[in-house]
Amino acid sequence: MNKPVRPPDRHYIPPSLAERFQPAVDEGVVESIGEAVFVAACAFADRLEFGVTDDVEAIRLSIEKSIAEDDYEDAEIVFARLRQRFGEAED
């Protein structure tokens, strides 16, 4: 029987799958296994929604849809949040 990855996640995945995401957490690519699963699920959902197998095409179509529906955040807000989270980049 598989045990939950960690209690805060709403959905649980088998430990063997969680282990595959752990390097991304360790390297700081994502904050948690739950976030990694969320990102992967969103990419998969985009592929299903738009009926494509190419990730780049799915992302492009998702962006077009967001723009058409005026459902997006201003880039300056996003970049400000990233600077706050990761600090200013050093040249």
Biopython code that builds the backbone (N, CA, C, O; Angstrom):
import numpy as np
from Bio.PDB.StructureBuilder import StructureBuilder

atoms = [
    (1, "MET", "N", (0.842, -1.174, 0.000)),
    (1, "MET", "CA", (0.000, 0.000, 0.000)),
    (1, "MET", "C", (0.886, 1.236, 0.000)),
    (1, "MET", "O", (1.834, 1.318, 0.781)),
    (2, "ASN", "N", (0.592, 2.190, -0.859)),
    (2, "ASN", "CA", (1.376, 3.414, -0.931)),
    (2, "ASN", "C", (0.930, 4.386, 0.149)),
    (2, "ASN", "O", (-0.262, 4.539, 0.416)),
    (3, "LYS", "N", (1.899, 5.032, 0.760)),
    (3, "LYS", "CA", (1.611, 6.045, 1.770)),
    (3, "LYS", "C", (1.635, 7.416, 1.108)),
    (3, "LYS", "O", (2.289, 7.582, 0.078)),
    (4, "PRO", "N", (0.941, 8.401, 1.668)),
    (4, "PRO", "CA", (0.969, 9.750, 1.097)),
    (4, "PRO", "C", (2.381, 10.312, 1.075)),
    (4, "PRO", "O", (3.209, 9.999, 1.930)),
    (5, "VAL", "N", (2.635, 11.153, 0.073)),
    (5, "VAL", "CA", (3.937, 11.808, -0.034)),
    (5, "VAL", "C", (4.159, 12.697, 1.172)),
    (5, "VAL", "O", (5.185, 12.591, 1.844)),
    (6, "ARG", "N", (3.219, 13.563, 1.448)),
    (6, "ARG", "CA", (3.243, 14.426, 2.625)),
    (6, "ARG", "C", (1.836, 14.954, 2.845)),
    (6, "ARG", "O", (1.118, 15.173, 1.870)),
    (7, "PRO", "N", (1.420, 15.164, 4.056)),
    (7, "PRO", "CA", (0.035, 15.548, 4.346)),
    (7, "PRO", "C", (-0.484, 16.810, 3.650)),
    (7, "PRO", "O", (-1.654, 16.815, 3.267)),
    (8, "PRO", "N", (0.306, 17.890, 3.456)),
    (8, "PRO", "CA", (-0.277, 19.103, 2.874)),
    (8, "PRO", "C", (-0.788, 18.961, 1.435)),
    (8, "PRO", "O", (-1.651, 19.729, 1.009)),
    (9, "ASP", "N", (-0.262, 17.984, 0.681)),
    (9, "ASP", "CA", (-0.721, 17.824, -0.694)),
    (9, "ASP", "C", (-2.166, 17.342, -0.719)),
    (9, "ASP", "O", (-2.543, 16.467, 0.062)),
    (10, "ARG", "N", (-2.969, 17.903, -1.604)),
    (10, "ARG", "CA", (-4.367, 17.481, -1.713)),
    (10, "ARG", "C", (-4.492, 16.119, -2.367)),
    (10, "ARG", "O", (-5.390, 15.349, -2.027)),
    (11, "HIS", "N", (-3.617, 15.816, -3.288)),
    (11, "HIS", "CA", (-3.659, 14.542, -3.990)),
    (11, "HIS", "C", (-2.346, 13.821, -3.715)),
    (11, "HIS", "O", (-1.295, 14.446, -3.571)),
    (12, "TYR", "N", (-2.424, 12.518, -3.644)),
    (12, "TYR", "CA", (-1.245, 11.741, -3.292)),
    (12, "TYR", "C", (-0.764, 10.935, -4.482)),
    (12, "TYR", "O", (-1.547, 10.485, -5.318)),
    (13, "ILE", "N", (0.537, 10.768, -4.533)),
    (13, "ILE", "CA", (1.130, 9.975, -5.602)),
    (13, "ILE", "C", (1.965, 8.881, -4.965)),
    (13, "ILE", "O", (2.372, 9.008, -3.810)),
    (14, "PRO", "N", (2.223, 7.821, -5.690)),
    (14, "PRO", "CA", (3.044, 6.747, -5.131)),
    (14, "PRO", "C", (4.448, 7.252, -4.802)),
    (14, "PRO", "O", (4.980, 8.099, -5.519)),
    (15, "PRO", "N", (5.047, 6.748, -3.741)),
    (15, "PRO", "CA", (6.397, 7.182, -3.378)),
    (15, "PRO", "C", (7.404, 7.020, -4.514)),
    (15, "PRO", "O", (8.309, 7.844, -4.651)),
    (16, "SER", "N", (7.265, 5.978, -5.326)),
    (16, "SER", "CA", (8.208, 5.775, -6.434)),
    (16, "SER", "C", (8.135, 6.925, -7.441)),
    (16, "SER", "O", (9.150, 7.298, -8.028)),
    (17, "LEU", "N", (6.951, 7.484, -7.642)),
    (17, "LEU", "CA", (6.808, 8.629, -8.540)),
    (17, "LEU", "C", (7.321, 9.898, -7.864)),
    (17, "LEU", "O", (7.961, 10.734, -8.502)),
    (18, "ALA", "N", (7.041, 10.034, -6.594)),
    (18, "ALA", "CA", (7.532, 11.198, -5.849)),
    (18, "ALA", "C", (9.053, 11.269, -5.901)),
    (18, "ALA", "O", (9.623, 12.355, -6.002)),
    (19, "GLU", "N", (9.705, 10.127, -5.832)),
    (19, "GLU", "CA", (11.175, 10.091, -5.886)),
    (19, "GLU", "C", (11.707, 10.645, -7.196)),
    (19, "GLU", "O", (12.801, 11.208, -7.236)),
    (20, "ARG", "N", (10.943, 10.489, -8.262)),
    (20, "ARG", "CA", (11.381, 11.001, -9.562)),
    (20, "ARG", "C", (11.350, 12.525, -9.607)),
    (20, "ARG", "O", (12.103, 13.141, -10.361)),
    (21, "PHE", "N", (10.477, 13.136, -8.796)),
    (21, "PHE", "CA", (10.396, 14.595, -8.733)),
    (21, "PHE", "C", (11.374, 15.200, -7.731)),
    (21, "PHE", "O", (11.666, 16.394, -7.800)),
    (22, "GLN", "N", (11.877, 14.402, -6.812)),
    (22, "GLN", "CA", (12.720, 14.911, -5.725)),
    (22, "GLN", "C", (13.940, 15.688, -6.211)),
    (22, "GLN", "O", (14.254, 16.721, -5.619)),
    (23, "PRO", "N", (14.652, 15.248, -7.264)),
    (23, "PRO", "CA", (15.798, 16.045, -7.731)),
    (23, "PRO", "C", (15.420, 17.479, -8.112)),
    (23, "PRO", "O", (16.198, 18.402, -7.872)),
    (24, "ALA", "N", (14.244, 17.676, -8.697)),
    (24, "ALA", "CA", (13.804, 19.030, -9.055)),
    (24, "ALA", "C", (13.581, 19.870, -7.805)),
    (24, "ALA", "O", (13.844, 21.072, -7.811)),
    (25, "VAL", "N", (13.098, 19.248, -6.731)),
    (25, "VAL", "CA", (12.918, 19.950, -5.456)),
    (25, "VAL", "C", (14.284, 20.280, -4.870)),
    (25, "VAL", "O", (14.521, 21.407, -4.435)),
    (26, "ASP", "N", (15.179, 19.305, -4.859)),
    (26, "ASP", "CA", (16.521, 19.497, -4.297)),
    (26, "ASP", "C", (17.309, 20.586, -5.018)),
    (26, "ASP", "O", (18.096, 21.304, -4.400)),
    (27, "GLU", "N", (17.093, 20.705, -6.329)),
    (27, "GLU", "CA", (17.799, 21.708, -7.127)),
    (27, "GLU", "C", (17.111, 23.068, -7.103)),
    (27, "GLU", "O", (17.624, 24.029, -7.676)),
    (28, "GLY", "N", (15.956, 23.161, -6.447)),
    (28, "GLY", "CA", (15.248, 24.435, -6.346)),
    (28, "GLY", "C", (14.425, 24.791, -7.567)),
    (28, "GLY", "O", (13.969, 25.927, -7.691)),
    (29, "VAL", "N", (14.227, 23.842, -8.471)),
    (29, "VAL", "CA", (13.417, 24.100, -9.658)),
    (29, "VAL", "C", (11.963, 24.315, -9.249)),
    (29, "VAL", "O", (11.282, 25.188, -9.787)),
    (30, "VAL", "N", (11.496, 23.520, -8.301)),
    (30, "VAL", "CA", (10.164, 23.655, -7.722)),
    (30, "VAL", "C", (10.313, 23.602, -6.207)),
    (30, "VAL", "O", (11.309, 23.096, -5.689)),
    (31, "GLU", "N", (9.309, 24.129, -5.498)),
    (31, "GLU", "CA", (9.403, 24.182, -4.039)),
    (31, "GLU", "C", (9.040, 22.878, -3.354)),
    (31, "GLU", "O", (9.501, 22.604, -2.246)),
    (32, "SER", "N", (8.213, 22.069, -4.011)),
    (32, "SER", "CA", (7.757, 20.831, -3.378)),
    (32, "SER", "C", (7.385, 19.817, -4.442)),
    (32, "SER", "O", (7.246, 20.147, -5.620)),
    (33, "ILE", "N", (7.227, 18.592, -4.010)),
    (33, "ILE", "CA", (6.770, 17.550, -4.922)),
    (33, "ILE", "C", (5.362, 17.886, -5.401)),
    (33, "ILE", "O", (5.023, 17.646, -6.560)),
    (34, "GLY", "N", (4.544, 18.439, -4.513)),
    (34, "GLY", "CA", (3.195, 18.836, -4.902)),
    (34, "GLY", "C", (3.204, 19.852, -6.024)),
    (34, "GLY", "O", (2.388, 19.775, -6.943)),
    (35, "GLU", "N", (4.134, 20.820, -5.955)),
    (35, "GLU", "CA", (4.225, 21.826, -7.023)),
    (35, "GLU", "C", (4.677, 21.167, -8.322)),
    (35, "GLU", "O", (4.175, 21.509, -9.392)),
    (36, "ALA", "N", (5.612, 20.233, -8.244)),
    (36, "ALA", "CA", (6.076, 19.532, -9.444)),
    (36, "ALA", "C", (4.936, 18.771, -10.095)),
    (36, "ALA", "O", (4.795, 18.783, -11.318)),
    (37, "VAL", "N", (4.130, 18.114, -9.292)),
    (37, "VAL", "CA", (2.979, 17.374, -9.814)),
    (37, "VAL", "C", (1.991, 18.344, -10.452)),
    (37, "VAL", "O", (1.448, 18.062, -11.520)),
    (38, "PHE", "N", (1.757, 19.478, -9.811)),
    (38, "PHE", "CA", (0.844, 20.481, -10.343)),
    (38, "PHE", "C", (1.315, 20.982, -11.710)),
    (38, "PHE", "O", (0.517, 21.073, -12.643)),
    (39, "VAL", "N", (2.593, 21.303, -11.834)),
    (39, "VAL", "CA", (3.141, 21.795, -13.100)),
    (39, "VAL", "C", (3.000, 20.726, -14.188)),
    (39, "VAL", "O", (2.596, 21.025, -15.312)),
    (40, "ALA", "N", (3.332, 19.488, -13.847)),
    (40, "ALA", "CA", (3.222, 18.399, -14.815)),
    (40, "ALA", "C", (1.773, 18.178, -15.233)),
    (40, "ALA", "O", (1.487, 17.962, -16.411)),
    (41, "ALA", "N", (0.864, 18.232, -14.271)),
    (41, "ALA", "CA", (-0.548, 18.023, -14.574)),
    (41, "ALA", "C", (-1.094, 19.144, -15.455)),
    (41, "ALA", "O", (-1.902, 18.892, -16.349)),
    (42, "CYS", "N", (-0.661, 20.373, -15.210)),
    (42, "CYS", "CA", (-1.103, 21.503, -16.045)),
    (42, "CYS", "C", (-0.631, 21.327, -17.486)),
    (42, "CYS", "O", (-1.387, 21.571, -18.426)),
    (43, "ALA", "N", (0.624, 20.901, -17.656)),
    (43, "ALA", "CA", (1.148, 20.677, -19.005)),
    (43, "ALA", "C", (0.363, 19.574, -19.702)),
    (43, "ALA", "O", (0.036, 19.691, -20.883)),
    (44, "PHE", "N", (0.062, 18.510, -18.978)),
    (44, "PHE", "CA", (-0.717, 17.414, -19.548)),
    (44, "PHE", "C", (-2.133, 17.875, -19.889)),
    (44, "PHE", "O", (-2.666, 17.514, -20.938)),
    (45, "ALA", "N", (-2.738, 18.663, -19.019)),
    (45, "ALA", "CA", (-4.090, 19.173, -19.259)),
    (45, "ALA", "C", (-4.116, 20.057, -20.508)),
    (45, "ALA", "O", (-5.068, 19.997, -21.286)),
    (46, "ASP", "N", (-3.076, 20.880, -20.705)),
    (46, "ASP", "CA", (-3.004, 21.715, -21.906)),
    (46, "ASP", "C", (-2.954, 20.841, -23.156)),
    (46, "ASP", "O", (-3.631, 21.122, -24.145)),
    (47, "ARG", "N", (-2.145, 19.779, -23.106)),
    (47, "ARG", "CA", (-2.062, 18.865, -24.258)),
    (47, "ARG", "C", (-3.434, 18.275, -24.569)),
    (47, "ARG", "O", (-3.842, 18.211, -25.729)),
    (48, "LEU", "N", (-4.137, 17.845, -23.530)),
    (48, "LEU", "CA", (-5.460, 17.251, -23.727)),
    (48, "LEU", "C", (-6.459, 18.280, -24.252)),
    (48, "LEU", "O", (-7.218, 18.005, -25.181)),
    (49, "GLU", "N", (-6.448, 19.466, -23.647)),
    (49, "GLU", "CA", (-7.415, 20.494, -24.029)),
    (49, "GLU", "C", (-7.276, 20.904, -25.485)),
    (49, "GLU", "O", (-8.271, 21.091, -26.186)),
    (50, "PHE", "N", (-6.032, 21.044, -25.936)),
    (50, "PHE", "CA", (-5.804, 21.550, -27.285)),
    (50, "PHE", "C", (-5.564, 20.446, -28.308)),
    (50, "PHE", "O", (-5.399, 20.729, -29.494)),
    (51, "GLY", "N", (-5.543, 19.191, -27.863)),
    (51, "GLY", "CA", (-5.405, 18.066, -28.782)),
    (51, "GLY", "C", (-4.090, 18.029, -29.522)),
    (51, "GLY", "O", (-4.043, 17.670, -30.699)),
    (52, "VAL", "N", (-3.006, 18.401, -28.833)),
    (52, "VAL", "CA", (-1.683, 18.381, -29.451)),
    (52, "VAL", "C", (-0.758, 17.491, -28.629)),
    (52, "VAL", "O", (-1.018, 17.220, -27.457)),
    (53, "THR", "N", (0.315, 17.045, -29.256)),
    (53, "THR", "CA", (1.296, 16.240, -28.532)),
    (53, "THR", "C", (2.594, 17.003, -28.294)),
    (53, "THR", "O", (3.472, 16.533, -27.570)),
    (54, "ASP", "N", (2.712, 18.163, -28.896)),
    (54, "ASP", "CA", (3.910, 18.995, -28.752)),
    (54, "ASP", "C", (3.709, 19.971, -27.595)),
    (54, "ASP", "O", (2.763, 20.759, -27.601)),
    (55, "ASP", "N", (4.602, 19.920, -26.600)),
    (55, "ASP", "CA", (4.477, 20.796, -25.438)),
    (55, "ASP", "C", (4.550, 22.270, -25.814)),
    (55, "ASP", "O", (3.803, 23.082, -25.268)),
    (56, "VAL", "N", (5.424, 22.621, -26.725)),
    (56, "VAL", "CA", (5.570, 24.023, -27.121)),
    (56, "VAL", "C", (4.281, 24.528, -27.758)),
    (56, "VAL", "O", (3.841, 25.643, -27.474)),
    (57, "GLU", "N", (3.677, 23.714, -28.614)),
    (57, "GLU", "CA", (2.415, 24.100, -29.246)),
    (57, "GLU", "C", (1.309, 24.232, -28.209)),
    (57, "GLU", "O", (0.486, 25.145, -28.292)),
    (58, "ALA", "N", (1.282, 23.326, -27.229)),
    (58, "ALA", "CA", (0.274, 23.396, -26.168)),
    (58, "ALA", "C", (0.434, 24.680, -25.360)),
    (58, "ALA", "O", (-0.556, 25.327, -25.020)),
    (59, "ILE", "N", (1.665, 25.048, -25.055)),
    (59, "ILE", "CA", (1.927, 26.283, -24.305)),
    (59, "ILE", "C", (1.498, 27.495, -25.128)),
    (59, "ILE", "O", (0.868, 28.416, -24.608)),
    (60, "ARG", "N", (1.843, 27.487, -26.412)),
    (60, "ARG", "CA", (1.467, 28.602, -27.287)),
    (60, "ARG", "C", (-0.050, 28.772, -27.333)),
    (60, "ARG", "O", (-0.558, 29.887, -27.214)),
    (61, "LEU", "N", (-0.761, 27.678, -27.503)),
    (61, "LEU", "CA", (-2.221, 27.746, -27.562)),
    (61, "LEU", "C", (-2.823, 28.177, -26.224)),
    (61, "LEU", "O", (-3.816, 28.903, -26.195)),
    (62, "SER", "N", (-2.228, 27.735, -25.129)),
    (62, "SER", "CA", (-2.696, 28.135, -23.803)),
    (62, "SER", "C", (-2.514, 29.637, -23.598)),
    (62, "SER", "O", (-3.392, 30.306, -23.053)),
    (63, "ILE", "N", (-1.378, 30.160, -24.034)),
    (63, "ILE", "CA", (-1.111, 31.600, -23.920)),
    (63, "ILE", "C", (-2.098, 32.386, -24.784)),
    (63, "ILE", "O", (-2.657, 33.387, -24.337)),
    (64, "GLU", "N", (-2.310, 31.934, -26.015)),
    (64, "GLU", "CA", (-3.277, 32.611, -26.892)),
    (64, "GLU", "C", (-4.659, 32.645, -26.263)),
    (64, "GLU", "O", (-5.335, 33.672, -26.308)),
    (65, "LYS", "N", (-5.083, 31.535, -25.680)),
    (65, "LYS", "CA", (-6.394, 31.472, -25.044)),
    (65, "LYS", "C", (-6.464, 32.436, -23.864)),
    (65, "LYS", "O", (-7.465, 33.133, -23.699)),
    (66, "SER", "N", (-5.417, 32.485, -23.041)),
    (66, "SER", "CA", (-5.392, 33.394, -21.891)),
    (66, "SER", "C", (-5.496, 34.847, -22.335)),
    (66, "SER", "O", (-6.206, 35.642, -21.721)),
    (67, "ILE", "N", (-4.788, 35.185, -23.398)),
    (67, "ILE", "CA", (-4.835, 36.558, -23.914)),
    (67, "ILE", "C", (-6.229, 36.870, -24.446)),
    (67, "ILE", "O", (-6.780, 37.936, -24.170)),
    (68, "ALA", "N", (-6.793, 35.948, -25.202)),
    (68, "ALA", "CA", (-8.123, 36.166, -25.775)),
    (68, "ALA", "C", (-9.180, 36.338, -24.694)),
    (68, "ALA", "O", (-10.129, 37.102, -24.866)),
    (69, "GLU", "N", (-9.018, 35.624, -23.572)),
    (69, "GLU", "CA", (-9.991, 35.707, -22.480)),
    (69, "GLU", "C", (-9.613, 36.755, -21.433)),
    (69, "GLU", "O", (-10.281, 36.886, -20.407)),
    (70, "ASP", "N", (-8.527, 37.508, -21.702)),
    (70, "ASP", "CA", (-8.033, 38.526, -20.767)),
    (70, "ASP", "C", (-7.811, 37.910, -19.375)),
    (70, "ASP", "O", (-8.134, 38.515, -18.352)),
    (71, "ASP", "N", (-7.258, 36.703, -19.368)),
    (71, "ASP", "CA", (-7.033, 35.947, -18.134)),
    (71, "ASP", "C", (-5.537, 35.725, -17.934)),
    (71, "ASP", "O", (-5.041, 34.606, -18.064)),
    (72, "TYR", "N", (-4.827, 36.803, -17.617)),
    (72, "TYR", "CA", (-3.391, 36.702, -17.412)),
    (72, "TYR", "C", (-2.933, 37.799, -16.471)),
    (72, "TYR", "O", (-3.653, 38.763, -16.210)),
    (73, "GLU", "N", (-1.707, 37.630, -15.964)),
    (73, "GLU", "CA", (-1.121, 38.645, -15.096)),
    (73, "GLU", "C", (-0.117, 39.467, -15.888)),
    (73, "GLU", "O", (0.576, 38.948, -16.763)),
    (74, "ASP", "N", (-0.048, 40.734, -15.578)),
    (74, "ASP", "CA", (0.916, 41.620, -16.216)),
    (74, "ASP", "C", (2.330, 41.120, -15.940)),
    (74, "ASP", "O", (2.639, 40.711, -14.820)),
    (75, "ALA", "N", (3.180, 41.151, -16.948)),
    (75, "ALA", "CA", (4.550, 40.646, -16.820)),
    (75, "ALA", "C", (5.326, 41.347, -15.703)),
    (75, "ALA", "O", (6.099, 40.705, -14.992)),
    (76, "GLU", "N", (5.128, 42.651, -15.545)),
    (76, "GLU", "CA", (5.851, 43.378, -14.500)),
    (76, "GLU", "C", (5.512, 42.839, -13.112)),
    (76, "GLU", "O", (6.382, 42.762, -12.245)),
    (77, "ILE", "N", (4.267, 42.471, -12.905)),
    (77, "ILE", "CA", (3.860, 41.903, -11.611)),
    (77, "ILE", "C", (4.522, 40.549, -11.405)),
    (77, "ILE", "O", (5.020, 40.249, -10.319)),
    (78, "VAL", "N", (4.524, 39.734, -12.454)),
    (78, "VAL", "CA", (5.137, 38.409, -12.361)),
    (78, "VAL", "C", (6.630, 38.539, -12.076)),
    (78, "VAL", "O", (7.155, 37.853, -11.199)),
    (79, "PHE", "N", (7.321, 39.418, -12.812)),
    (79, "PHE", "CA", (8.764, 39.573, -12.611)),
    (79, "PHE", "C", (9.080, 40.158, -11.238)),
    (79, "PHE", "O", (10.077, 39.778, -10.624)),
    (80, "ALA", "N", (8.259, 41.064, -10.754)),
    (80, "ALA", "CA", (8.460, 41.615, -9.407)),
    (80, "ALA", "C", (8.334, 40.512, -8.364)),
    (80, "ALA", "O", (9.115, 40.461, -7.414)),
    (81, "ARG", "N", (7.363, 39.638, -8.537)),
    (81, "ARG", "CA", (7.177, 38.509, -7.613)),
    (81, "ARG", "C", (8.394, 37.568, -7.668)),
    (81, "ARG", "O", (8.852, 37.082, -6.634)),
    (82, "LEU", "N", (8.910, 37.316, -8.877)),
    (82, "LEU", "CA", (10.087, 36.453, -9.008)),
    (82, "LEU", "C", (11.320, 37.096, -8.374)),
    (82, "LEU", "O", (12.112, 36.418, -7.719)),
    (83, "ARG", "N", (11.482, 38.428, -8.575)),
    (83, "ARG", "CA", (12.618, 39.110, -7.944)),
    (83, "ARG", "C", (12.518, 39.032, -6.432)),
    (83, "ARG", "O", (13.521, 38.835, -5.746)),
    (84, "GLN", "N", (11.322, 39.184, -5.919)),
    (84, "GLN", "CA", (11.123, 39.096, -4.477)),
    (84, "GLN", "C", (11.432, 37.678, -3.979)),
    (84, "GLN", "O", (12.057, 37.501, -2.934)),
    (85, "ARG", "N", (10.995, 36.692, -4.724)),
    (85, "ARG", "CA", (11.186, 35.300, -4.307)),
    (85, "ARG", "C", (12.637, 34.866, -4.409)),
    (85, "ARG", "O", (13.144, 34.195, -3.510)),
    (86, "PHE", "N", (13.325, 35.242, -5.504)),
    (86, "PHE", "CA", (14.667, 34.748, -5.738)),
    (86, "PHE", "C", (15.749, 35.814, -5.588)),
    (86, "PHE", "O", (16.936, 35.503, -5.686)),
    (87, "GLY", "N", (15.363, 37.043, -5.355)),
    (87, "GLY", "CA", (16.342, 38.114, -5.223)),
    (87, "GLY", "C", (16.740, 38.653, -6.583)),
    (87, "GLY", "O", (16.467, 38.046, -7.620)),
    (88, "GLU", "N", (17.379, 39.786, -6.556)),
    (88, "GLU", "CA", (17.844, 40.414, -7.780)),
    (88, "GLU", "C", (18.956, 39.584, -8.402)),
    (88, "GLU", "O", (19.784, 39.017, -7.689)),
    (89, "ALA", "N", (18.979, 39.511, -9.727)),
    (89, "ALA", "CA", (20.038, 38.785, -10.437)),
    (89, "ALA", "C", (21.303, 39.604, -10.394)),
    (89, "ALA", "O", (21.276, 40.830, -10.503)),
    (90, "GLU", "N", (22.420, 38.906, -10.233)),
    (90, "GLU", "CA", (23.720, 39.597, -10.260)),
    (90, "GLU", "C", (24.303, 39.493, -11.639)),
    (90, "GLU", "O", (24.281, 38.426, -12.253)),
    (91, "ASP", "N", (24.834, 40.612, -12.138)),
    (91, "ASP", "CA", (25.448, 40.609, -13.479)),
    (91, "ASP", "C", (26.872, 40.160, -13.428)),
    (91, "ASP", "O", (27.537, 40.098, -14.462)),
]
sb = StructureBuilder()
sb.init_structure("model")
sb.init_model(0)
sb.init_chain("A")
sb.init_seg("    ")
for serial, (resi, resn, name, xyz) in enumerate(atoms, 1):
    if name == "N":
        sb.init_residue(resn, " ", resi, " ")
    sb.init_atom(name, np.array(xyz, "f"), 0.0, 1.0, " ", f" {name:<3s}", serial, name[0])
structure = sb.get_structure()
